[in-house]
Amino acid sequence: MDLMPWKPFRKEIEPFRREMERLWDRFFGESFFSRPFAETWQPSADLLETETAIVVKSDLPGLDASDIDVSLSGDVLTIKGEKRKEEERSGERYHSVERYYGSFQRSFRLPAPVQTDKVEATFDKGVLTVTLPKTEEAKKKEIKVQVK
């Protein structure tokens, strides 16, 4: 029989600890020492819904359209790609490196069914916009109430 350390309230305190770390990072910025240990980066993204479509916009500065893959599987949209590090030139010496490089992947569960054959993805000025038209069943329909 193995002995395990007793950690009271671990499940209750863990979310609070993570939220405090996020608050600390927002207020003071990410610490210098935590960046080198970050495994991946995730570009910021917005997911919005209109009457006729679901739209995902993601900031991908420094990438080309050929560096980005967009796929849809069921109700999950996945955006992935890679941002390559600039090569150091002779005579250059970095004093600070703050930009993220490497591969990334973001997945979004869509809030409504979409027409997969009409999905469009555009890339302009470092912003990827994926427009997913809703199916007719998913569109909001007004029903007029009749008086008898």
N, C-alpha and C positions, 0 to 999 in steps of 0.2 A: 504494500500500500504506500503510495507516494504522498508526501506532505506538500501542500500548496500554501503559499503565503496568503494570509487573509487580507483582503483589500476591501474594507467596507465602503459602500456607496460608490464604487468604481463606475458603474453604469450611469449613475446620476451625475457624477462630477465631470466625466469626460467631455460631454458636449459643452459644458460651461468653460472648461479649460481651452477647448478649441476656439470658442467665441472670443475669449480674452486674448488669445494669440492673434486672431484676425484684427481685433480692435487695436492692439498694440502695433501691428504692422501698418494699419491704416493711418494711425496717428504719427508714428515715428518713421514709417517707411520700412522696407524690408532690411534686415540687418545685413551688414557686409559679409558676415560669416555664413549665413544661411544660403546664399546664392550658389556658391560652388558645389553645394551638395544637392541642389535641386535636380531631380531626375529628368523632368520634362517641363515644357512650358505649354500653356494653354492660351490661345488668343481669345480676346473678349468677343462676346457674341450677344445679339439680341434675337429673341424669338417673339414674333408678334402675329396676331390673327386679325384678319379683316372679315367682312361678310363672305367674301368669295375665295380667300386664299390664306395660307400660312406662309409667313416670310421669315427667313433667317438671314441676318446680316452679321458678318464676322470681319473684324479688323485683322488683315494679314499684310502689314507693311513689309516691304522689302522682298516680297515673293512675286513670282511670275505665275500666270494661270497654269502653266505646265507643271508647277510644283504642287498643285492642289488636286486632290481626288475627292469627289463627292459621290456618295452612294446612298441608296434608299433600300432598306430591307424591312418589309412589313410597315410598322409605324415608327421606325427608327431611322432618322437621317444622320449620316456620319460624314464628317469633314475631316480629312487628314492630309498631311503633307510634311514638308521638311524645309526649314530655313537654314541655308548653308552659311557657315562662318566665313567671313572675309579672310582672305589669305594675308598674312603679315608680310610686308615688303621689307626689303633690305633698308636699314637705317631707321626703321620705325620701332618704337618701344612704347608699349601700352602702359599707362599709369593707372587706368581704371577700365574695367570691362563690365558693363551693366546690361547690355542687350542679350536677350536669349537667343540661342541657336539650337538646332536639332529638330527631331521629328515631333509632331503633335497629332492629337486626335481628339475630336469633340463629337459626342453623340447626343442627339435630342429626340426624346419621345414626342411624337406629334400629337396634339390634342384632338385632332379630327382626321377622318379618312380623307385621302387625297387622290387625285387622278395621276397615277404614276407616269403615264405616257405624255403628260403635259408639263412636267417639272422643268423649270428653266434655271440655269445658273449663269450669272454674269460677274465679271471681275473688272472693277474700275477704280483707279486711284488707291489701290491697296485694300479695297473693301469688296468682299465676296457677298453677293446677294443671291439667295436661293429662293425662288418663288414656287410654291406648291399649291396649285389650284385645288380647292375642296371638291369632293364629289357632290352631286346634287342632293343626296340624302343628308349630307353634313351641313349644307347651307341652311341658315335660319329662315324659317318660313312663318310668315304672319298668318294667323287664322282669325278671321273676322267672327266676332261673337254676334249671333243673330238673336233678335228679340222675338219671342212668340206672342 
